[in-house]
């Protein structure tokens, strides 16, 4: 079973991964363009944090967690998706 922390981490790492793909000049331009297109509409760390807090306060659910761990981005040299 996936925990809220695991789910949140993976959503945010996917955004960081898209940033890496978008910036990787060794990849075909069409792949980088697609990563950029997806990233434009991908939730930022603040979006995910806000959704987790709204969820916890309004319905008491724990689908996501608002506690974000900077260690989640250690293997992504461009860091998390923040804008």
C-alpha positions as CSV (number, residue, x, y, z in Angstrom):
1,X,0.0,0.0,0.0
2,X,1.3,3.4,-1.0
3,X,1.6,5.9,1.9
4,X,0.8,9.6,1.6
5,X,4.5,10.4,2.0
6,X,5.4,8.0,-0.8
7,X,2.7,9.3,-3.1
8,X,3.7,12.9,-2.4
9,X,7.4,12.2,-3.0
10,X,6.7,10.5,-6.3
11,X,4.5,13.2,-7.6
12,X,7.2,15.8,-6.8
13,X,10.0,13.7,-8.1
14,X,8.2,13.3,-11.4
15,X,8.1,17.1,-11.7
16,X,11.9,17.2,-10.9
17,X,12.4,14.5,-13.5
18,X,10.5,16.4,-16.2
19,X,12.8,19.4,-15.5
20,X,15.9,17.2,-16.0
21,X,14.5,15.8,-19.3
22,X,13.6,19.3,-20.5
23,X,17.2,20.5,-19.9
24,X,19.0,17.4,-21.3
25,X,20.4,18.5,-24.6
26,X,21.4,14.9,-25.4
27,X,17.7,14.0,-25.8
28,X,15.8,14.6,-29.0
29,X,14.1,18.0,-29.2
30,X,10.6,16.4,-29.5
31,X,11.2,14.7,-26.1
32,X,12.4,17.9,-24.5
33,X,9.4,19.8,-25.9
34,X,7.0,17.2,-24.6
35,X,8.6,17.4,-21.1
36,X,8.3,21.2,-21.3
37,X,4.6,21.0,-22.3
38,X,3.8,18.6,-19.5
39,X,5.8,20.6,-16.9
40,X,3.9,23.8,-17.8
41,X,0.7,22.3,-16.3
42,X,2.4,20.1,-13.6
43,X,1.8,20.9,-10.0
44,X,4.6,22.8,-8.2
45,X,5.8,21.9,-4.7
46,X,3.6,24.7,-3.4
47,X,0.6,23.4,-5.2
48,X,1.1,19.9,-3.8
49,X,1.7,21.3,-0.3
50,X,-1.4,23.4,-0.5
51,X,-3.6,20.5,-1.8
52,X,-2.4,18.3,1.0
53,X,-3.2,20.9,3.6
54,X,-6.7,21.6,2.1
55,X,-7.4,17.9,2.0
56,X,-6.4,17.3,5.6
57,X,-8.4,20.3,6.8
58,X,-11.5,19.8,4.8
59,X,-12.1,16.1,4.6
60,X,-9.5,14.7,7.1
61,X,-8.0,12.5,4.4
62,X,-4.4,11.6,4.0
63,X,-3.9,11.1,0.2
64,X,-0.9,13.5,0.2
65,X,1.3,14.8,3.0
66,X,2.2,18.5,3.4
67,X,5.6,17.6,5.0
68,X,8.0,17.9,2.1
69,X,11.5,16.5,2.5
70,X,14.4,18.2,0.7
71,X,16.2,14.9,0.5
72,X,13.6,13.8,-2.1
73,X,15.5,15.9,-4.7
74,X,19.1,14.9,-4.0
75,X,19.4,12.9,-7.2
76,X,17.9,15.7,-9.3
77,X,20.5,18.4,-9.9
78,X,17.9,20.9,-11.1
79,X,15.9,20.5,-7.9
80,X,12.1,20.4,-7.5
81,X,9.5,22.0,-9.9
82,X,8.7,25.3,-8.2
83,X,7.3,27.4,-11.0
